[in-house]
């Protein structure tokens, strides 16, 4: 028990250090590759492996951090409340944007996988890549898809969106905070939302809303797409 407690405390310290160091590195370099989520993941994995802390030992620390995601998500309601007049004003175009974005990312994923000749066992979980992990895993269970692949695709998509999303939008000259928030939340779910929050309160609030709406919408569209594929 003492060994487990020591491993848990050490795992928490490693995770906090990796994140704080990555934040510092990101501010110093101002480069999209140094968005905290990517270097923090690499640093944490390297340190845990070096110190021979197993996944089972790290799991206790992981559960504690994950538990805090609930209050953190609820806390997004504060900026949502502050910016509700703006969100309500642009509700219809925002909803259209989420619908189009969710549909396009679904069709693009499955079409590209088909063109590359990827087997359905590997390609179908791609349909869930742009919705938040808890929803993606539960939907995957219902339609009998591999939960490990789902978690992998969701994580990679979120990290890609968080790391490169801001840079891509800057390159495309998308500067409107509402549009940027919609993009982060619709495509890269919670990980993208954490990046949107760093840009501003409005971006974070809009991203949180679009993440939830996109998850519900995608969960409704996926059975239709799979039925079409299997027909």
N, C-alpha and C positions, 0 to 999 in steps of 0.2 A: 504493500500500500504506500509506504514511504517512497519507494522508487517511482511509483506511478505519479505521486504528488509532485516529486521533484521534476519528473519529465514533463508534466503538465505546466508547471510554473516556467520551466526553461523554454518550453514550446511557445508559451504566451509572450515571453520576453523576446524570443527570436522573431515572432510575427510582428510585434510592435516595432522592434528595431528595424526590420526589413522595410516596413511601410514608411516609418519616419525618415529613414535614410533615403528611400526612393523619392519621397516628397522633396527632400532637400536637393537631391540630384536633379529632379525635374525642374525645380526653380532655377538652378544654376545653369543648366544646359539649354532649357527652353526648347527641347527637341521632342517630337512626338514619340520617338522610341523610348523616352524616359518618362512617359506617363506612369505614375506609381504602380499600377497593377502589374505591369510586365516585369520590371526589374525586381519588385518586391517578391513576386512569385519565384523568380530564379534564385534570388538571394536566400529566401526561406528554404527552398528545396536543397540548395547547396549546404547550408548550415545544418539542417536536420540530418542530411546524409552524412556529413562529416562527423557529427556528434553521435551518429548511429542511433538516432531516435526513430523508432518504427512508426508506421502509419497508425497502428493500434494505440501507441502511446500518445501520438499527436492528436488522435481523435477526440480525447477529452477536452483539449484546448480548443479544437475546431468546433465542438458542440457549444462551448461557452461563447465563442465569438459569433457563431451562427445565431444563437439565441438573441443576441443584441440586434440582429437585423430587423426583428419585429418592431421594437421601439424606434429604431432608426427610420424604418419605412413610415411608421405612423407620424414621426416628426416632420415628414415631408408635407403633411397637411398644413403646417404653419405657413410656409411660403405659398402653398396653394390657396389658402384663405386670403393672404395679402394680395395676391394677383388674380383673384377670382373674377373681378370685372373685366380684365383683359381676356382671360380664358373664355368667359361667357360670350364676349363680343365676337370672338373669332372661332366659336365652337363648331359651326358648320364646315368652314374650310379646313379646320383642324381634323374633324372627323373624316372628311373626304381624303385628306392626306394620309391618315392612319390606314384607312381601308385600302387605298392605292398602294401604299408602302408595304403593307402586310401581304397583299395579294401578289405583288411583283416579286418580293423576296421568296415567297413560296414557289412560284412558277419558275423563277430563275434557278433556284437550287435544284429542283427536280429535273428541269430541262437540261442543265449543264451536266448533271450526273448521268442522264440518259445518253447525251451526246458522247460522253467519255466512256460509256459502256460499263458504268459502275453497277454492281449487282443491287437488287432491291433491298436486300438485307442491310446493305451499307448506306444506300441512298435515301430510303424512306425516313430514317431518323433525322435527316437534314431538314425535313419539313418543320421540325420543332426547334431549329437552331436559334430563332430570333424571339423566343418567348422565355420568360423567366423560369429558372430551373425547377422549382416546385410544381408549377403548372405543366411544364414539359414532361417531367417524369411521370406524373399522374396520367396525362393524356397518353403517353407512351405505353403505360401498363394496360390501358383500356384497349388499345389497338395492337397490343402484343409486339412492341418494338424493343430493341435492346437498350436498357436504361443506362448502361455504361457508355455506349456510343452517343446517346442523347446528351448526357452530362458533358461529354468531351466536346461535341459540336456546339453546345450552348456556351460553354466556357470560352472556346476559341473565338466564336462569333462576338461575344461580349468584349473580350480583350482586344480583338481587332478593331471593333467599333470605337472603343475607348481610346486606343492608341492612335489610330489614324483618322477617326471620324472628324475631329476638329480640323485637322490639316486638310482633309479632302474638301470640307465645306468652305474653308478659307480659300482654297484653290479655285473652287466653283463660285466664289464671291457670295456665299450665303452668309449674311451677317445678322439677319433678323433673329433676335433671341428666341422668339416663339418657334420659328422654323427650325432652328438648331436644336431646341429642346425636343421637338417632335421627332426629329431624325434620330437623335440619341436613343430615345425611349422605344421607338417603333422597331429599330433594327438591332440594337445591342442591349436591350432590357436593363436589368439592375446595374450591371457593370458600367454600361454607358451612362446611366442616370447618375452614378457617382461622379462621372466626369462632367456631366451637365451641371451638377450642383456647384462644382468648382468655378464654372463660367459665370454663374449668377443665380439668384433666387428664382427668377422667372423661368430660366432654362430648366432648372431642377424641378420646379413644380409641373411644368408642361411635360417634361420627360417622364415623370412619375405617372401622370394621367395616361399618357400615350402607351406606356409600358403595360398598364392594366388593361386598357381597351384592346390593344394589339393581341394580348394573351387570349382574351375571350374570343375575339374575332378569329384568330388563327385556329383555336381549338374547334370552332364551328366549321371552318373551311376544310380542315384536314380530312375528315371522313369523306367529304364530297370528292376531294382530289384523289384520295386512295381508291374510292369506288370507281372513279373514271379510269385510273391507271390499271386496275384489275379487270375492267370490263373488256 
